[in-house]
Amino acid sequence: MTSKKNLSIKDLKKIYEDTLFCEDEEEGHKYENSFSINQRYPLPKLTADNINKPKHYTQGKIEPIDYINANNMSFNEGNIIKYVTRYKYKNGLEDLKKAKYYLDNIIDNYKT
């Protein structure tokens, strides 16, 4: 038998479909071998919006990344903007603590 490490995704999908979708006696259903994995176990839908325009960054009039880039902000400054902007919509107090971490880093390294 071939090791699973050496099987392609297509091979694994075929094995999965052949073994799981022939018959489900408990449920009283019969499935054809061509039955799609995604029909039986649907994958979460990922859209470009989840990656490019997540809701926790699009609640205001301007996205944090646009503001950060337009103002040539440093990594620390950008993270402060990012976490303060999203805290109400994503991780609450955790995001505020992250923003504080980056602000403390700026303060600790501030040179007059």
Residue frames as qw, qx, qy, qz and C-alpha x, y, z in Angstrom:
[[0.000, 0.889, 0.458, 0.000, 0.00, 0.00, 0.00],
 [0.383, 0.531, -0.027, 0.755, 1.24, 3.47, -0.84],
 [0.310, -0.349, -0.474, 0.747, 1.98, 5.82, 2.02],
 [0.094, 0.878, 0.462, -0.079, -0.50, 8.70, 2.39],
 [0.274, -0.710, 0.177, 0.624, 2.48, 11.02, 2.22],
 [0.250, -0.186, 0.673, 0.670, 3.02, 10.03, -1.40],
 [0.247, 0.585, 0.760, 0.140, -0.60, 10.30, -2.51],
 [0.060, 0.244, 0.208, 0.945, -1.84, 13.33, -4.38],
 [0.326, 0.148, 0.409, -0.839, -4.81, 15.32, -3.16],
 [0.641, 0.168, -0.383, -0.644, -6.80, 13.93, -6.08],
 [0.515, 0.058, -0.855, 0.025, -5.94, 10.35, -4.96],
 [0.048, -0.088, -0.742, 0.663, -6.89, 11.08, -1.35],
 [0.475, 0.152, 0.086, -0.862, -10.16, 12.66, -2.45],
 [0.658, 0.114, -0.604, -0.436, -11.01, 9.56, -4.51],
 [0.383, -0.017, -0.873, 0.301, -10.19, 7.23, -1.60],
 [0.148, 0.113, 0.515, -0.837, -12.27, 9.42, 0.74],
 [0.588, 0.150, -0.143, -0.782, -15.24, 9.42, -1.63],
 [0.611, 0.099, -0.751, -0.229, -15.02, 5.69, -2.32],
 [0.338, -0.071, -0.847, 0.404, -14.92, 4.74, 1.35],
 [0.087, 0.216, 0.528, -0.817, -17.35, 7.24, 2.85],
 [0.442, 0.293, -0.008, -0.848, -19.98, 7.68, 0.22],
 [0.231, 0.009, -0.912, -0.340, -20.90, 4.16, -0.82],
 [0.529, -0.500, -0.612, -0.308, -23.55, 3.55, 1.80],
 [0.094, -0.304, 0.526, -0.789, -24.61, 4.96, 5.14],
 [0.414, -0.297, -0.849, -0.143, -26.71, 2.20, 6.67],
 [0.169, -0.354, -0.617, 0.682, -27.36, 4.03, 9.95],
 [0.207, 0.364, 0.045, -0.907, -28.95, 6.91, 8.10],
 [0.610, 0.437, 0.651, -0.115, -30.52, 4.65, 5.49],
 [0.379, 0.836, -0.136, -0.372, -28.92, 6.61, 2.64],
 [0.816, 0.085, 0.377, 0.429, -26.97, 5.38, -0.32],
 [0.052, 0.865, -0.193, -0.460, -24.50, 7.64, -2.04],
 [0.828, 0.539, -0.004, 0.155, -22.92, 7.38, -5.46],
 [0.760, -0.222, 0.048, 0.609, -19.14, 7.28, -5.58],
 [0.358, 0.458, 0.202, 0.788, -19.17, 10.49, -7.57],
 [0.337, -0.872, -0.351, -0.053, -20.85, 12.30, -4.69],
 [0.316, 0.681, -0.252, 0.611, -18.81, 15.38, -3.89],
 [0.491, -0.183, -0.583, 0.621, -17.04, 15.70, -0.55],
 [0.009, -0.056, 0.146, -0.988, -18.28, 19.28, -0.37],
 [0.542, -0.334, -0.419, -0.647, -21.90, 18.15, -0.67],
 [0.739, -0.367, -0.559, 0.085, -21.54, 15.88, 2.35],
 [0.562, -0.558, -0.215, 0.572, -19.13, 18.05, 4.36],
 [0.329, 0.869, 0.168, 0.328, -19.38, 21.60, 2.98],
 [0.567, -0.030, -0.182, 0.803, -16.33, 23.79, 3.42],
 [0.062, -0.772, -0.303, 0.556, -16.76, 27.29, 4.82],
 [0.504, 0.748, 0.275, 0.334, -17.15, 29.83, 2.07],
 [0.443, -0.501, 0.058, 0.741, -14.14, 32.10, 1.84],
 [0.420, 0.838, 0.293, 0.187, -14.61, 35.18, -0.18],
 [0.492, 0.424, -0.098, 0.754, -12.21, 37.92, -1.16],
 [0.299, -0.777, -0.033, -0.553, -14.01, 40.12, 1.40],
 [0.840, -0.535, -0.066, 0.065, -12.80, 37.92, 4.27],
 [0.773, -0.060, 0.061, 0.629, -9.25, 38.55, 3.13],
 [0.345, 0.339, 0.167, 0.859, -9.29, 41.98, 1.50],
 [0.243, -0.443, -0.030, -0.862, -12.15, 43.73, 3.28],
 [0.355, -0.279, -0.848, 0.276, -12.86, 42.10, 6.65],
 [0.273, -0.787, -0.457, -0.312, -15.86, 43.55, 8.46],
 [0.574, -0.686, -0.219, 0.391, -13.82, 44.56, 11.51],
 [0.420, -0.246, 0.194, 0.852, -11.76, 46.91, 9.30],
 [0.069, 0.324, 0.535, 0.777, -14.56, 48.33, 7.14],
 [0.190, -0.692, -0.664, 0.213, -16.85, 49.77, 9.82],
 [0.168, -0.683, -0.091, 0.705, -15.48, 53.31, 9.53],
 [0.461, 0.836, 0.040, -0.296, -15.17, 55.79, 6.68],
 [0.418, 0.717, -0.557, -0.027, -11.61, 54.75, 5.86],
 [0.963, -0.108, -0.229, 0.094, -9.88, 51.40, 6.24],
 [0.579, -0.750, 0.218, 0.235, -6.96, 51.38, 8.65],
 [0.745, -0.015, 0.394, 0.538, -4.54, 50.15, 5.97],
 [0.364, 0.736, 0.294, 0.490, -5.41, 53.11, 3.73],
 [0.279, -0.952, 0.022, -0.121, -4.88, 55.58, 6.58],
 [0.743, -0.502, 0.300, 0.326, -1.62, 53.90, 7.62],
 [0.681, 0.229, 0.395, 0.573, -0.23, 53.90, 4.08],
 [0.197, 0.860, 0.247, 0.400, -1.38, 57.46, 3.32],
 [0.321, -0.924, 0.149, -0.146, 0.46, 58.71, 6.40],
 [0.595, 0.511, -0.558, 0.273, 3.63, 56.62, 5.95],
 [0.643, -0.636, 0.259, -0.339, 3.28, 55.21, 9.44],
 [0.065, 0.478, -0.867, 0.127, 5.82, 52.91, 11.06],
 [0.486, -0.116, -0.862, -0.083, 5.05, 49.31, 11.98],
 [0.182, -0.270, -0.716, 0.618, 4.29, 50.26, 15.60],
 [0.251, 0.230, 0.095, -0.935, 2.14, 53.25, 14.63],
 [0.496, 0.040, -0.607, -0.620, 0.22, 51.16, 12.09],
 [0.407, -0.197, -0.885, 0.112, -0.49, 48.46, 14.62],
 [0.026, 0.264, 0.522, -0.810, -1.84, 51.02, 17.09],
 [0.426, 0.188, -0.192, -0.864, -4.25, 52.30, 14.43],
 [0.494, 0.003, -0.801, -0.339, -5.20, 48.76, 13.41],
 [0.322, -0.230, -0.863, 0.313, -5.96, 47.51, 16.92],
 [0.112, 0.291, 0.402, -0.861, -7.75, 50.63, 18.14],
 [0.426, 0.149, -0.365, -0.814, -9.90, 50.66, 15.00],
 [0.586, -0.036, -0.732, -0.345, -11.02, 47.05, 15.25],
 [0.043, 0.106, -0.840, 0.530, -11.30, 46.42, 19.01],
 [0.531, 0.107, 0.335, -0.771, -15.09, 47.01, 19.13],
 [0.790, 0.316, -0.194, -0.488, -15.70, 44.55, 16.29],
 [0.720, 0.315, -0.618, 0.023, -13.16, 41.79, 16.88],
 [0.680, -0.053, -0.641, 0.353, -11.21, 41.08, 20.10],
 [0.451, -0.843, -0.247, -0.159, -12.28, 43.80, 22.54],
 [0.473, -0.847, 0.235, 0.057, -9.90, 44.35, 25.45],
 [0.832, -0.114, 0.358, 0.409, -7.26, 42.07, 23.89],
 [0.526, 0.620, 0.244, 0.529, -6.93, 44.42, 20.91],
 [0.154, -0.957, 0.038, -0.243, -6.68, 47.44, 23.21],
 [0.715, -0.594, 0.304, 0.206, -3.87, 45.73, 25.12],
 [0.760, 0.216, 0.339, 0.510, -2.09, 45.03, 21.85],
 [0.243, 0.856, 0.129, 0.438, -2.42, 48.70, 20.87],
 [0.449, -0.876, 0.166, -0.063, -1.01, 49.68, 24.26],
 [0.848, -0.224, 0.295, 0.379, 1.91, 47.28, 23.76],
 [0.600, 0.466, 0.258, 0.598, 2.88, 49.06, 20.53],
 [0.065, -0.927, -0.041, -0.366, 2.36, 52.51, 22.07],
 [0.678, -0.696, 0.205, 0.118, 4.55, 51.53, 25.03],
 [0.812, 0.061, 0.282, 0.507, 7.17, 50.37, 22.55],
 [0.335, 0.746, 0.145, 0.557, 7.15, 53.78, 20.85],
 [0.371, -0.900, 0.063, -0.220, 7.33, 55.56, 24.22],
 [0.828, -0.448, 0.218, 0.259, 10.20, 53.33, 25.42],
 [0.702, 0.119, 0.328, 0.621, 12.19, 54.09, 22.29],
 [0.169, 0.940, 0.235, 0.181, 11.29, 57.78, 22.01],
 [0.611, -0.127, -0.053, 0.780, 14.27, 60.07, 21.72],
 [0.013, 0.940, 0.267, -0.210, 13.92, 63.77, 22.43]]
